[in-house]
Amino acid sequence: MLNLATTIAFALVAGAIALTLWRLLTGPTIPDRILALDTLYVNAIALLVLLGIHLDSALYFEAALLIAMMGFVGTVALCKYLLRGDIIE
């Protein structure tokens, strides 16, 4: 049962990643593209967590945590650059 659920979840997350990449490439404004990048790293985290569940390994959960921290810092830096034109004050 768990194998079927992870297979379906992999397909759904892959579809979400494909739609997010489409928004990233065709986003009409810069904030849309920043939001697409933010959503893309959240989808990557979901994919790593699913892979960790499927392979029964804690290593993928640690990698997901690192991606979450780096994605948050990257999103904050991009938004700060967009608002002020400068990252470091």
HELIX and SHEET records of a PDB file:
HELIX    1   1 LEU A    2  THR A   26  1                                  25    
HELIX    2   2 ILE A   30  LEU A   55  1                                  26    
HELIX    3   3 LEU A   59  ARG A   84  1                                  26    
END                                                                             
